[in-house]
């Protein structure tokens, strides 16, 4: 069970299935979670559940009320455990729960 949302990704983002994303508050485009950003893209708002269409930059994300398997989530390469926990809490605030998958 999940609530999906079609979104427009920043051109060239190449959002793969499971990628944790944030929304740039200036452009309103979805981007990979960027922990160094100061534009909103550093706040986890969902995870990609249908990969980005490179023709129109559309992707589908689990935006709220979802249960996701931890092994299917793609985090930024440089994320620390503390940053990951913060992002998980941000997702939980939207009703997105990450569970240990089998």
KOLFI-869751 format. One line per 10 residues: their letters; for each residue x, y, z of N, C-alpha, C, CB. Coordinates in pm, 1 decimal, padded with zeros to 6 digits. Glycine has a CB too. Example, Ala and Ser with C-alpha at 12.3 -4.5 7.8 and 13.67 -1.06 7.14 Angstrom:
2
as	01319.0,-00569.0,00780.0,01230.0,-00450.0,00780.0,01320.0,-00330.0,00780.0,01130.8,-00447.3,00904.6 | 01285.0,-00225.0,00708.0,01367.0,-00106.0,00714.0,01290.0,00003.0,00787.0,01408.4,-00059.8,00572.5
***
This chain:
102
xxxxxxxxxx	00083.2,-00117.7,00000.0,00000.0,00000.0,00000.0,00087.8,00124.2,00000.0,-00094.7,-00000.3,00120.4 | 00060.4,00215.8,-00089.3,00136.6,00339.4,-00092.9,00057.7,00446.9,-00166.0,00272.9,00317.3,-00160.1 | 00098.0,00568.8,-00146.1,00039.4,00681.2,-00216.8,00146.3,00735.1,-00310.4,-00012.7,00791.9,-00118.0 | 00121.6,00724.7,-00437.2,00223.3,00766.8,-00533.4,00192.7,00903.7,-00589.6,00234.7,00666.3,-00646.3 | 00297.3,00963.5,-00643.2,00285.1,01098.1,-00698.9,00376.8,01107.4,-00818.8,00319.5,01207.8,-00593.1 | 00323.2,01153.9,-00932.1,00408.5,01176.7,-01047.9,00476.9,01311.4,-01027.7,00326.4,01173.1,-01182.4 | 00606.6,01314.1,-01047.1,00685.5,01434.5,-01023.7,00775.6,01461.7,-01143.2,00769.3,01421.0,-00895.2 | 00824.1,01584.5,-01150.4,00921.2,01620.2,-01253.6,01058.7,01624.5,-01189.5,00886.0,01757.2,-01320.6 | 01148.6,01549.2,-01247.7,01285.3,01542.0,-01196.2,01372.7,01646.5,-01264.7,01344.2,01400.7,-01216.9 | 01473.1,01686.9,-01192.4,01573.7,01776.6,-01250.4,01637.1,01703.3,-01369.1,01683.3,01819.0,-01143.0
xxxxxxxxxx	01655.3,01774.3,-01478.6,01714.9,01713.4,-01598.3,01851.3,01654.0,-01563.5,01728.8,01818.2,-01712.8 | 01873.1,01531.3,-01608.2,02001.4,01465.3,-01586.2,02015.6,01395.0,-01452.6,02109.0,01564.0,-01598.9 | 01911.2,01391.4,-01372.4,01919.9,01327.9,-01240.1,01934.0,01176.6,-01246.8,01798.2,01362.5,-01158.8 | 01875.8,01112.0,-01346.9,01883.8,00967.0,-01361.9,01838.0,00896.0,-01234.0,02027.3,00924.9,-01397.6 | 01713.3,00915.2,-01198.8,01658.0,00860.4,-01075.4,01620.9,00713.7,-01093.4,01535.3,00941.2,-01031.0 | 01693.7,00627.7,-01027.4,01670.3,00483.4,-01034.6,01565.8,00441.9,-00931.9,01801.5,00405.6,-01012.0 | 01507.1,00326.9,-00953.6,01410.6,00269.9,-00861.2,01471.5,00261.2,-00721.6,01364.5,00131.0,-00909.4 | 01402.9,00316.0,-00622.0,01448.2,00310.8,-00483.7,01526.0,00431.9,-00436.2,01531.1,00192.2,-00465.1 | 01558.0,00524.5,-00526.1,01635.4,00642.9,-00488.7,01556.0,00733.4,-00395.1,01677.3,00720.7,-00613.6 | 01616.4,00772.1,-00283.7,01554.9,00867.3,-00191.2,01571.7,01006.9,-00251.8,01619.8,00858.6,-00046.5
xxxxxxxxxx	01462.5,01084.7,-00250.2,01463.6,01214.7,-00317.2,01420.3,01327.9,-00224.6,01373.3,01211.1,-00438.9 | 01459.0,01448.0,-00265.9,01414.5,01571.6,-00203.8,01362.3,01663.5,-00312.6,01528.9,01639.2,-00123.5 | 01299.0,01773.8,-00273.5,01244.6,01868.5,-00372.1,01316.5,02002.3,-00357.8,01090.0,01886.7,-00353.8 | 01373.0,02049.0,-00467.4,01438.8,02178.6,-00469.7,01331.6,02286.0,-00457.4,01523.5,02197.6,-00599.7 | 01336.7,02366.1,-00353.7,01232.2,02465.7,-00328.5,01234.3,02580.0,-00429.5,01247.2,02521.8,-00188.6 | 01345.7,02599.5,-00497.9,01353.6,02707.2,-00597.7,01295.2,02662.7,-00731.3,01499.4,02752.3,-00616.7 | 01333.1,02543.7,-00777.5,01288.8,02496.3,-00908.9,01164.7,02407.3,-00900.6,01401.3,02420.3,-00976.7 | 01137.1,02352.8,-00781.4,01027.2,02257.8,-00756.7,01054.0,02120.9,-00819.3,00895.9,02314.1,-00811.4 | 01173.0,02100.9,-00875.4,01208.6,01971.8,-00932.8,01253.7,01876.0,-00823.6,01318.6,01987.9,-01038.5 | 01234.5,01747.8,-00850.2,01280.6,01641.9,-00761.1,01425.8,01611.6,-00794.8,01191.6,01513.6,-00773.7
xxxxxxxxxx	01504.4,01590.4,-00690.8,01646.1,01556.2,-00708.0,01681.7,01444.2,-00612.3,01737.7,01679.8,-00684.1 | 01789.4,01375.7,-00639.9,01841.8,01279.8,-00543.4,01864.2,01354.3,-00412.5,01974.4,01212.4,-00594.5 | 01841.9,01287.0,-00301.4,01867.6,01347.8,-00171.8,02009.4,01402.9,-00171.8,01847.2,01245.6,-00056.1 | 02022.8,01531.9,-00145.6,02152.4,01600.2,-00149.1,02176.2,01663.3,-00013.4,02157.7,01707.9,-00262.6 | 02254.8,01597.5,00068.8,02275.3,01639.1,00207.2,02347.0,01772.8,00220.8,02352.6,01534.3,00279.9 | 02416.1,01815.4,00114.7,02487.5,01943.1,00118.9,02402.1,02059.3,00067.3,02615.3,01933.4,00037.2 | 02286.2,02030.0,00013.1,02200.6,02134.5,-00044.8,02144.2,02225.2,00063.8,02085.7,02071.5,-00125.5 | 02104.8,02342.3,00023.5,02039.3,02439.0,00112.1,01907.3,02484.3,00050.5,02131.5,02561.1,00138.7 | 01859.3,02410.1,-00050.3,01739.5,02449.6,-00125.2,01620.8,02357.6,-00101.6,01770.5,02453.5,-00272.0 | 01629.3,02270.6,-00003.8,01520.5,02177.1,00022.5,01551.5,02036.4,-00024.1,01395.1,02224.9,-00043.5
xxxxxxxxxx	01645.4,02021.0,-00115.9,01680.2,01887.8,-00166.9,01751.2,01803.5,-00061.4,01768.5,01900.3,-00291.0 | 01783.3,01864.1,00052.8,01847.5,01791.2,00162.3,01744.2,01726.1,00254.8,01937.5,01885.4,00242.8 | 01616.0,01748.9,00227.4,01508.1,01693.0,00309.3,01442.2,01579.2,00232.6,01403.2,01802.5,00347.4 | 01443.0,01459.0,00290.2,01385.4,01341.3,00224.5,01233.6,01353.8,00220.2,01427.0,01211.0,00297.7 | 01177.5,01345.0,00097.6,01031.5,01354.9,00083.1,00969.2,01229.8,00022.2,00996.3,01474.6,-00002.1 | 01051.7,01135.4,-00023.1,00997.5,01015.5,-00084.6,01106.1,00929.7,-00145.3,00896.4,01051.9,-00189.7 | 01061.2,00823.7,-00213.9,01153.2,00733.7,-00282.9,01092.4,00696.5,-00417.4,01182.8,00606.1,-00197.6 | 01176.9,00683.1,-00516.3,01133.1,00654.1,-00652.2,01076.3,00511.8,-00659.1,01250.4,00671.2,-00752.5 | 00953.7,00500.3,-00713.9,00893.8,00367.5,-00732.5,00872.1,00335.9,-00880.3,00760.5,00358.5,-00657.4 | 00895.0,00434.7,-00967.2,00896.7,00412.4,-01110.9,01007.4,00500.9,-01166.5,00756.5,00444.0,-01177.8
xxxxxxxxxx	01110.1,00440.8,-01225.8,01226.9,00517.4,-01269.5,01192.6,00634.4,-01361.3,01323.2,00426.5,-01339.6 | 01283.0,00730.2,-01363.6,01267.5,00852.1,-01442.6,01261.4,00820.8,-01591.0,01381.9,00948.9,-01414.4 | 01165.5,00881.3,-01659.8,01155.0,00874.3,-01805.0,01243.1,00985.8,-01859.7,01004.7,00887.8,-01854.6 | 01350.0,00947.9,-01928.6,01446.0,01049.3,-01974.9,01388.4,01141.0,-02082.5,01570.6,00981.6,-02028.4 | 01280.5,01101.6,-02145.3,01220.2,01187.0,-02249.5,01150.2,01308.7,-02190.7,01120.7,01106.4,-02332.5 | 01080.1,01289.1,-02077.7,01004.9,01401.2,-02021.8,01040.9,01432.5,-01876.3,00857.9,01372.6,-02031.6 | 01140.6,01365.2,-01824.4,01189.5,01386.6,-01687.4,01084.0,01360.8,-01580.8,01240.5,01527.2,-01673.0 | 00986.8,01276.9,-01610.6,00885.0,01239.7,-01512.3,00929.7,01114.0,-01439.0,00746.9,01217.5,-01580.3 | 00895.9,01107.9,-01312.2,00920.1,00989.7,-01230.3,00800.9,00975.8,-01137.0,01056.1,01000.1,-01150.2 | 00786.5,00859.6,-01077.0,00680.8,00838.7,-00978.9,00748.2,00804.8,-00847.1,00581.1,00725.4,-01023.6
xxxxxxxxxx	00704.7,00872.5,-00740.2,00762.1,00847.9,-00608.1,00653.5,00803.8,-00510.3,00833.5,00974.2,-00555.6 | 00696.0,00727.5,-00410.3,00612.3,00703.3,-00293.5,00624.0,00830.3,-00212.2,00656.4,00573.2,-00210.7 | 00514.3,00903.6,-00201.4,00517.9,01036.3,-00140.4,00465.8,01038.8,00002.4,00438.7,01131.8,-00223.3 | 00385.1,00939.2,00037.5,00328.6,00931.5,00172.4,00261.7,00795.3,00187.2,00226.2,01048.5,00199.3 | 00240.3,00756.1,00308.7,00172.0,00631.3,00341.3,00225.6,00514.0,00259.7,00022.6,00646.0,00318.1 | 00348.0,00474.6,00289.1,00410.4,00363.0,00217.4,00498.3,00283.0,00312.3,00493.4,00414.0,00097.2 | 00516.2,00156.8,00277.9,00611.5,00071.1,00347.9,00711.7,00024.8,00243.2,00540.3,-00051.6,00420.0 | 00839.5,00054.5,00266.7,00945.4,00022.0,00172.4,01046.5,-00072.8,00236.9,01015.1,00150.1,00123.4 | 01102.2,-00163.3,00158.2,01203.6,-00256.5,00206.8,01339.8,-00187.6,00209.4,01208.5,-00383.8,00118.4 | 01410.9,-00201.8,00319.8,01538.5,-00132.2,00336.4,01641.0,-00167.7,00228.6,01595.9,-00163.6,00472.0
xxxxxxxxxx	01640.2,-00292.4,00181.3,01740.0,-00333.5,00082.1,01713.3,-00272.7,-00056.3,01742.8,-00485.6,00071.7 | 01594.4,-00215.6,-00075.9,01559.9,-00157.0,-00205.1,01582.4,-00006.3,-00209.8,01416.2,-00187.1,-00238.0 | 01627.4,00051.6,-00099.2,01646.4,00196.4,-00090.6,01787.4,00232.9,-00135.4,01620.6,00247.0,00053.4 | 01797.0,00337.5,-00217.4,01927.7,00388.0,-00261.4,01952.7,00520.6,-00191.2,01933.9,00404.8,-00418.0 | 02052.9,00519.5,-00104.6,02092.5,00639.6,-00028.5,02210.3,00706.4,-00097.6,02129.4,00603.5,00119.1 | 02234.0,00834.1,-00068.3,02355.5,00898.5,-00120.4,02479.2,00820.0,-00074.6,02364.3,01047.4,-00072.7 | 02578.3,00814.2,-00158.7,02698.3,00734.9,-00130.7,02769.5,00777.7,-00002.5,02794.2,00744.7,-00247.0 | 02766.2,00904.0,00029.6,02843.1,00956.6,00142.4,02759.7,00974.3,00269.7,02904.6,01088.9,00104.3 | 02642.1,00914.1,00277.2,02553.8,00936.5,00391.4,02607.1,00865.6,00516.2,02411.3,00887.9,00359.2 | 02602.2,00934.7,00628.9,02642.4,00874.2,00756.3,02520.2,00808.2,00820.5,02704.9,00981.2,00852.4
xxxxxxxxxx	02540.7,00726.1,00919.9,02428.8,00662.0,00989.6,02338.0,00766.3,01054.4,02480.9,00563.9,01096.0 | 02397.2,00872.2,01108.2,02317.6,00979.3,01169.9,02231.4,01051.0,01065.1,02410.2,01081.1,01241.2 | 02290.2,01080.9,00949.9,02215.9,01146.1,00842.6,02105.8,01054.3,00789.5,02310.8,01187.0,00728.8 | 02136.6,00924.8,00780.2,02037.4,00828.7,00733.9,01920.1,00823.1,00830.8,02100.2,00689.6,00717.7 | 01949.3,00823.8,00959.8,01842.8,00821.0,01060.0,01755.9,00946.8,01050.1,01902.6,00808.2,01201.9 | 01818.6,01060.5,01027.7,01742.7,01184.9,01010.1,01651.2,01174.5,00888.3,01838.4,01305.7,00995.0 | 01703.0,01123.0,00777.4,01622.6,01107.8,00655.7,01508.2,01008.7,00678.3,01711.1,01061.0,00538.1 | 01534.7,00901.0,00749.5,01429.7,00803.5,00781.0,01320.2,00870.6,00862.8,01488.1,00681.8,00857.8 | 01358.2,00952.8,00959.0,01259.2,01025.0,01040.3,01178.5,01123.5,00955.1,01329.0,01100.0,01155.5 | 01244.6,01187.2,00857.5,01173.3,01277.4,00766.9,01070.2,01199.3,00685.6,01272.5,01350.3,00672.8
xxxxxxxxxx	01110.0,01082.2,00637.0,01016.9,00998.4,00560.9,00902.5,00949.9,00649.4,01090.6,00878.3,00499.3 | 00934.8,00910.0,00772.0,00830.7,00864.7,00864.7,00729.1,00975.6,00891.4,00893.6,00817.7,00997.1 | 00774.1,01099.2,00892.3,00684.5,01212.5,00910.2,00583.1,01224.3,00797.1,00764.4,01340.0,00920.6 | 00613.4,01163.9,00683.2,00522.3,01162.0,00568.5,00446.5,01030.0,00560.0,00599.6,01186.3,00438.6 | 00467.2,00944.5,00660.5,00399.3,00815.3,00660.9,00471.3,00708.0,00581.3,00261.6,00831.3,00607.4 | 00596.9,00732.7,00547.0,00675.7,00635.3,00470.7,00765.0,00561.5,00569.5,00761.2,00705.0,00357.2 | 00742.5,00431.8,00581.4,00815.3,00351.6,00677.9,00910.4,00257.8,00604.7,00718.2,00272.2,00767.7 | 01032.5,00250.8,00652.3,01131.2,00159.7,00593.7,01146.3,00042.1,00687.5,01269.0,00230.7,00569.3 | 01122.2,-00076.0,00635.4,01126.4,-00200.0,00712.5,01238.3,-00290.2,00663.3,00992.1,-00273.2,00704.3 | 01286.2,-00372.7,00752.5,01386.0,-00473.8,00717.4,01322.3,-00569.5,00618.7,01438.5,-00550.0,00844.1
xx	01379.9,-00580.2,00500.7,01326.8,-00669.8,00397.0,01388.2,-00808.4,00407.8,01352.8,-00612.1,00257.3 | 01327.6,-00901.1,00340.4,01380.3,-01039.3,00339.8,01424.6,-01079.0,00203.0,01276.2,-01138.2,00389.7
***
